Amino acid sequence: AVGSAVRVRLSATGNRLFISSSTNPKRVYQYNLASNFDLTSTITQGTDFDLDTSVNSVITDFRWKSDGAMLYILDGGTSKGPKIFQYTADTAFTADDNMSNTPTHTLDLSTQFEVANNTATAVKVMPECFCFSSDGSKLYVFHDKPPDAPKGLAAANGGYSVNGFQYDLSTPWQINTASF
């Protein structure tokens, strides 16, 4: 059983379907498709990638590097703050026990998303999804829900207008080289 499914993704090759779960166990479930990009074909459960629950708190979104060599998981944030974790895949587009559940790199998003002050009110704005530019040189992180306080991120007119943030990666696909 998948539990609380968060996101569903197909691999770029179309032969694998991935579903993330944010409940225990926190994992990315992998399913193998008999025919590429055909969900009506025979689907068999492959191996699953269990996350280190002491590191990740909520799987909000996940993505594969375009060649399947890296898996990126967005931890939407709890008391630890929002982060993106980068994992190295043992085999392209394969989330399994051969992958170390220790992240290769971590990008802390707390400065942009964690807390902003608004008339002495803590405003929580947690990221909901992310994507990369096609060449991996830019990372975009978005939220699509209003903040917990009515005036949002203390915009001058009291409005709420921030929808996302862009990070430039000096080395494509390596989140440890990101600058806001």
C-alpha positions in Angstrom: 0.0 0.0 0.0 1.3 3.4 -1.0 -0.2 5.2 2.0 -0.5 9.0 1.5 0.6 9.5 -2.2 2.0 12.9 -2.9 3.4 12.9 -6.4 3.4 10.6 -9.4 6.1 10.7 -12.1 7.1 8.7 -15.1 10.8 8.2 -15.9 12.1 10.0 -19.1 12.5 6.6 -20.6 8.8 5.8 -19.9 9.5 2.3 -18.5 9.1 3.2 -14.8 6.4 4.9 -12.8 7.2 6.4 -9.4 4.8 7.4 -6.6 6.0 9.1 -3.4 4.5 8.6 0.0 4.8 11.1 2.8 3.5 8.7 5.5 5.7 6.1 7.2 7.4 4.5 5.6 8.5 7.6 3.7 9.5 6.2 0.4 9.5 6.5 -3.4 7.6 3.4 -4.8 8.8 2.2 -8.2 6.7 0.3 -10.7 7.9 -1.2 -14.0 5.9 -0.9 -17.1 5.9 -3.6 -19.7 5.4 -1.1 -22.5 7.0 2.3 -22.4 4.6 5.2 -21.6 1.6 2.8 -21.5 -0.2 2.6 -18.2 -2.6 0.0 -19.6 0.3 -2.4 -20.0 1.4 -4.9 -17.3 2.7 -3.0 -14.3 4.9 -4.8 -11.8 6.1 -3.4 -8.5 9.9 -2.9 -8.5 12.1 -2.0 -5.6 11.3 0.9 -3.4 13.6 3.6 -2.0 13.1 4.1 1.7 14.2 7.5 3.0 16.1 8.1 6.2 13.2 9.4 8.3 15.6 11.2 10.7 16.6 13.4 7.8 13.3 13.9 5.8 10.1 15.0 7.3 7.5 15.4 4.5 8.0 14.3 0.9 6.3 17.2 -1.0 7.7 16.6 -4.4 10.5 14.7 -6.2 12.2 14.8 -9.6 14.8 12.8 -11.5 17.8 14.4 -13.3 17.1 14.1 -17.0 19.5 11.2 -17.4 18.2 9.4 -14.3 21.5 9.7 -12.4 20.2 11.7 -9.6 17.0 11.7 -7.5 15.9 15.0 -5.9 13.4 15.0 -3.1 11.7 18.2 -1.7 11.1 18.1 2.1 8.3 20.6 2.4 9.3 21.5 5.8 8.4 21.0 9.4 10.3 22.1 12.4 13.5 21.3 10.4 12.7 23.7 7.7 12.2 23.0 4.0 15.1 21.4 2.1 15.8 19.6 -1.2 17.9 16.4 -1.0 19.9 15.1 -3.8 20.6 11.3 -4.0 22.9 9.5 -6.4 21.2 6.6 -8.3 23.1 3.4 -8.6 21.3 2.6 -11.8 19.5 5.3 -14.0 15.9 5.9 -13.0 16.0 3.2 -10.4 15.0 4.0 -6.8 16.1 1.0 -4.8 18.0 -0.3 -1.8 21.3 0.2 -3.7 20.9 3.9 -3.4 22.3 5.3 -0.2 19.6 7.0 1.9 22.2 9.6 3.0 21.8 12.6 0.7 24.7 13.4 -1.7 23.9 17.1 -1.2 21.3 19.2 0.6 19.9 22.6 -0.3 18.3 24.5 2.7 15.4 26.6 1.6 14.7 28.1 5.0 15.8 31.6 4.0 13.3 31.9 1.3 10.4 29.8 2.6 10.6 29.2 6.4 9.4 32.3 8.2 8.8 35.9 7.4 7.5 38.5 10.0 4.3 40.2 9.3 3.1 42.5 12.1 4.7 40.3 14.7 3.0 37.2 13.2 5.1 34.3 12.0 4.1 33.5 8.4 4.8 30.0 7.2 5.1 29.6 3.4 6.3 26.1 2.6 7.4 24.9 -0.9 5.0 22.6 -2.7 6.9 21.8 -5.9 10.1 22.4 -7.9 11.7 21.9 -11.3 14.9 22.4 -13.2 15.6 24.2 -16.4 16.3 21.7 -19.3 20.1 22.1 -19.0 20.0 21.9 -15.1 21.5 25.3 -14.6 18.5 26.7 -12.9 16.3 25.4 -10.1 12.8 26.8 -9.5 10.9 26.2 -6.3 7.3 27.2 -5.9 4.5 27.3 -3.4 0.9 27.3 -4.5 -0.9 27.8 -1.2 -1.5 31.1 0.7 0.6 31.7 3.9 -0.9 31.1 7.3 -1.3 34.9 8.0 -3.6 37.2 6.0 -1.1 39.7 4.8 1.3 37.1 3.3 5.0 38.0 3.1 4.5 41.6 4.4 4.3 43.1 1.0 4.2 46.9 1.0 0.5 46.9 0.0 -0.4 44.1 2.3 -0.8 41.7 -0.7 0.5 38.3 -1.3 2.5 38.1 -4.5 5.5 35.7 -4.1 4.9 32.5 -5.9 8.4 31.0 -6.3 12.1 31.4 -6.2 14.9 30.9 -8.8 18.3 29.4 -7.9 21.2 29.5 -10.3 23.4 26.4 -10.2 27.1 27.0 -11.1 27.4 23.3 -11.9 24.3 22.0 -13.6 22.2 19.5 -11.6 24.4 20.0 -8.4 22.2 21.6 -5.8 25.2 22.3 -3.6 26.3 25.0 -6.1 22.9 26.8 -5.9 22.8 30.6 -5.3 19.6 32.5 -4.8 
